[in-house]
Amino acid sequence: MKSIEEVEKLSIEELEAASSGFKAPEGFRRRIGDAILSEAALATGTSGARRNGPAAVRGVVAALAVAAAVAAVLLIRRPSELKDSFDDPMLAYAQVEQTFQYISSKMSGGLEVVREAKPIAGRPEEIIRKINTK
């Protein structure tokens, strides 16, 4: 078994070769996403529930982008020969459109959570401000 330092030095091609034939465990993508969001919250020194405003939206979008990049590197294997999945370009375009709609729906859900948390997240700051002005 390789050490973490050895794994970090491997190229993308070597990582992909080592992962061939590997099936990710159930719920792996969700756990990776949760870990990335937790790490992002720790890095900023706040929990996601306490952040509000445009910074929270940027944080959610950045975390989703990082999660997508990690998932792409870990789970997608490039075939040795590239070949078209679709013979009809219109079917290919329809699939791309459907994929973007799916991504958009998932991001909208995340943004909705942020919008719901914003009024609640601002309350402690309001209370502290009132206490300090007395």
N, C-alpha and C positions, 0 to 999 in steps of 0.2 A: 504494500500500500504506500502511496506517495504522500509526502508531507504537504502541508498547505503551501509552503514556499515553492516546492517543486511544481505543484498544480498551477500556481500563479504565473510561473514562467512558461507554461505551455502555450503554444499558439492556438488560434481558433481552429485551424485544420487538425491539429493534434487532439484537441478536446473533442471535436466532432468524430474523429476516428475512434477515440476511446469510448464514445457514447453509442456507437453503432450497435444495434440489437438491444439497446436498453429501453425498457418501457418505464415511464415515470409512474410513481405510485399515485393512487387516487387522491385527489385533493392537493397535489403538489403545487399546481399553479396558484391556488388560493393561498397556500402557506407561504410561498415565495412573495406574493403580493403583500400579504400581511406583514411579513418580515421587513420588506422594503419600506412600507408605510411607517412601521414602528421605528426603523432606523432614521428615517427622515424626520420624524417627530423628535427623537432624541437629539439629533444633530442640531435642531433649531432651539432645543431647550424648552419646548412646549409640547403639550399634547394636542392632537388635532381638534379636540373639543374646545380648547382655549383660544385657538387662532380664529381670527375673523377678518372679514373684508377681502379686498383683492389679493392680499398675501396668501390667504387660505386657498383661494381659487388657484393661484399660481402653484402653491404647494401640492394641491391635489393633482393638477395637470402634470407637474414635474414628476410626482411619484408614479402616476400612471405611465408616463413615458419611460421611466426607468424600469418599471415592472415589465412593460412590453419588450424593452431591449433585452432584459435578462431572460425572459421567456423565449425570445427569438434565438438567443445564443445557446441556451440550454436544451431547448426542445425541438428546434427545427434542424433537420439534417439536409444538407444540400446533396442532391444526386450527383454522381460523377458526370453524367451527361444531362444537359438541360434539354427538356422536351416540353412542348406545349401541352397544357392540360385540356385545352379546348380547341376544337377545330373551327368553331364559329366565333369570330371576334365579338359579336354581339352578346353571346352567352358569357364570354370572359368578362366583358364590361358589366353585364348584369351581376355577376358574382362579386366583382370588385365593389359595385354600388351597394350590394347587400351587406358586404363585410363592413364598409364604412358606416352604414346605418346601424349595424350592431354595435360598433365601437362608440358611435355617437350616443346611442341609447344608454350604454353603460356609463359614459362620462356624464350624461345628464343626471343619472341617478346619484352619482357622487357629488355633483354640484348642488343638487337638491338637499342633500344631507348638510352640506356646508351652509346653505341658505337658512335651513331650519335651526342650525346651531348658532348662527350669528347673534340673534337677540339674546339667547341664553348666555352665550359666551361673554357678552358685554356687561352683564349684571354685576359680577364681582368688581369690575373696574368702577362702575357707577357707585356701588356701595362704598368702596374705599374713598372715592372722591368726596362723597357726602360726609363721611366720617372726618376726613381731613379738613373740610371747610367749616366744620362746627366750631 
